């Protein structure tokens, strides 16, 4: 493994003196994870209970950030929304990695015609920007969160496959692989023992930087009405919900937007930190 | 020069072929029966015979590969069928919306360059001093802010609070500023970082030292010598991201009620108007591939070394 696991006598990476911005990113990240995990148990109100007599009320002791156009607690919805937004994103990124990495390992290692065909196919799909592809898929299959996730996975795996493939191609002819072959390792074992560890850190960096992008895509598409459908407390959908009350109650839009911004910022800072640490060249 | 054009055209055809297969498959996978959609649009009683007749007329009773062949033939004659919503030909619908999106994109690009170039040069000139840190933070913000939210905040301040700029509508220059800025800002600050990196690299090249030794003025070195080399990577990334620019335009168009291609696409999706969605996807694909081609060719104009490299091969 070329990732250095923190040893006892070694200071873990996130406590070392880092760039100030990256430290902020790590702190944000820890806070976000905590909120996501324990948030739903500590929210003051039920995020789905509508209370029409309390609609659009200002912040109070009951409703820390006030209520939305249906009289639902904005604060509670934001906290629970963190779980849905981040949960969806995590699911998407993990699925993408699970599809992209094995395919990249195999076509990179085998190469030849398989590789050519794949690259042509990838060029064809990548001619369309991922956002437009996602729109196309959501458009043909109908707007829903599941279709949105399918479309993002469909577009994203190619990037992972490409990164993995290029690393494998640059590694597969090196002497140590030859030595392993001479030593009687099967292709499967070489891929598993020698190729896979090489791709872990670049993929981790790519994934961390991608989390931000995926969050932005999901919330943009939800904002367009192509993703999470109301009354789900997804941040983009909340923004879409609040659109008609824009002039009278701008806070309906400001809070979810800020939430998206800070979470994406945290992941971008983390991703940059990891990239610098592992010295992974951006593609 | 001709080889590269030839290769690129072949690539363009392959890409378009895959794209057409992709949209055709998606269209066939789409839920709902287009025959019923068309018939129900007239609000008549639909009989079995009507359905069978229309199915026959549209060729939906044929095997899939024949349907694809027919569809492809029509496509080559720029016939994408008719919109379910309006009954007008899809190509006509797309062509009426295209100039509107083109206008938005053009202004956004102009605005983007007006931010990218000075910001990039400025931060390269004062590396690691405050202009550089400032542009670094801007780039982080640009990469993290949801563009629709940025647009909403801009509308809130400039249209509602200050009342200086209109929040929607098209036709006059003030109306373009907010949407163009929303679309261009994210890309502008990120490209500024790329430009900075490129400038820093080319400023440490030998020919820059040589120019300095000859006593060429510093601004000439920066703008004429270093800038020319540094703009190349920015151009590449720009060509590659023109597609996401068009994707971003969808959000901005919805936000500012700008009746361009993006609005058309979203309307079509919400009304399940599949021919229009298909037309939109194909058209965007063509644009992206063409943009990449233009970027490739512009290399030869900006950097003559590329031409020599190819001739040497």
Contacts between the chains, C-beta under 8 A, distances in Angstrom:
chain1	res1	chain2	res2	distance
A	21	B	140	7.2
A	120	B	14	6.1
A	120	B	18	7.5
A	121	B	18	6.5
A	123	B	11	7.0
A	123	B	14	7.4
A	123	B	15	6.0
A	123	B	18	7.9
A	124	B	14	6.7
A	124	B	15	4.9
A	124	B	17	7.6
A	124	B	18	2.9
A	124	B	19	6.1
A	124	B	22	7.3
A	125	B	18	7.1
A	125	B	22	7.2
A	127	B	15	4.5
A	127	B	18	7.9
A	127	B	19	6.3
A	127	B	243	7.6
A	127	B	285	5.2
A	127	B	288	5.3
A	127	B	289	5.3
A	128	B	19	6.9
A	128	B	243	6.6
A	128	B	281	6.8
A	128	B	284	6.5
A	128	B	285	5.3
A	128	B	288	6.7
A	129	B	241	7.7
A	129	B	243	3.1
A	129	B	244	4.4
A	129	B	246	6.6
A	129	B	247	4.7
A	129	B	284	7.5
A	129	B	288	6.7
A	130	B	244	7.3
A	130	B	247	7.5
A	131	B	244	5.9
A	131	B	247	3.0
A	131	B	248	7.1
A	131	B	250	7.2
A	132	B	243	6.6
A	132	B	246	6.5
A	132	B	247	4.9
A	132	B	250	7.6
A	132	B	281	6.6
A	132	B	284	5.2
A	133	B	281	8.0
A	135	B	247	7.3
A	135	B	250	6.5
A	135	B	265	6.3
A	135	B	266	7.8
A	135	B	269	6.9
A	136	B	23	7.0
A	136	B	26	6.5
A	136	B	277	6.5
A	136	B	280	8.0
A	136	B	281	4.6
A	137	B	26	6.7
A	138	B	269	6.8
A	139	B	265	7.2
A	139	B	268	7.0
A	139	B	269	3.8
A	139	B	274	8.0
A	139	B	277	4.5
A	140	B	26	4.1
A	140	B	27	6.2
A	140	B	29	6.6
A	140	B	30	4.3
A	140	B	274	6.6
A	140	B	277	6.5
A	141	B	26	7.5
A	141	B	29	6.9
A	141	B	30	6.6
A	141	B	31	7.1
A	142	B	30	7.8
A	142	B	31	6.0
A	142	B	272	7.7
A	143	B	269	6.8
A	143	B	270	7.5
A	212	B	143	7.0
A	212	B	144	6.4
A	216	B	146	5.5
A	219	B	146	5.7
A	220	B	146	6.2
A	220	B	147	7.1
A	220	B	148	6.0
A	220	B	251	5.4
A	223	B	146	7.7
A	223	B	148	5.1
A	223	B	251	7.1
A	224	B	250	7.1
A	224	B	251	6.6
A	224	B	254	6.0
A	224	B	266	5.9
A	225	B	266	7.7
A	225	B	270	6.8
A	226	B	266	7.9
A	226	B	269	6.6
A	236	B	146	7.7
A	239	B	148	7.2
A	239	B	149	6.8
A	239	B	152	7.6
A	246	B	152	7.0
A	246	B	155	7.7
A	246	B	156	7.3
A	247	B	160	5.9
A	250	B	156	5.5
A	253	B	149	7.2
A	253	B	152	5.3
A	253	B	156	7.9
A	254	B	153	7.7
A	257	B	146	6.3
A	257	B	149	3.6
A	257	B	152	6.9
A	257	B	153	7.4
A	260	B	146	5.2
A	260	B	149	6.8
A	261	B	144	5.6
A	261	B	145	5.5
A	261	B	146	6.9
A	261	B	149	7.0
A	264	B	143	7.7
A	264	B	144	4.1
A	264	B	145	7.8
A	264	B	146	7.7
A	265	B	140	6.5
A	265	B	141	7.6
A	265	B	144	4.0
A	268	B	140	6.2
A	268	B	143	5.5
A	268	B	144	5.4
A	269	B	140	7.1
